[in-house]
C-alpha cells in the first residue's frame, strides 16, 4: 500500500499527522507533497495498486485548487482534512468524494 500525503508546510498539526502516518505505515510507501503542483505531477502518473491519499487543505483557496484535481483523484481513496467547517469548505470537500472527512 502507498499513501500520498498532501500537507501545508510549516504547520504543526500537519507535522504531527505525518509522524503518526509514518509510525502506522512502517515499511509501506509514504510520499509527501507540499505543493499542489507536486501532487498534480504525481497523480498524473499511474497510481499503482493499492494507494490512498491523505489531503490536508490549509485554506479555502488550497481546497479550491484541490477540487480542480478531482478527475485525477477520482480513482483513489481519500482522507480529507478541511481548513474549517464552513458551508463552502464542506460543500467542496464532499464533491471530492472522500472516504473520510474531518476539520
C-alpha angles and dihedrals in degrees: 000000000000128000124206110204120195112188140157114258118238094031121130095203091050090050092051092048090050090053091052092048091050091051092050097045097052104172097004123106121269118183115191123203126189097181136052087230093058092047091047092051092050094045090050088063120073111283100217125216124319107007134155133186128222107199124188114187112202095201143353091272091058090045091054090050089050089050089059087062094055093115090056092047095047098097099041131082110248133203104193126197112194125209092235141342097260117141092247095051093047091047093052091042094055091050088064088062098228121189088221130018127193140159 
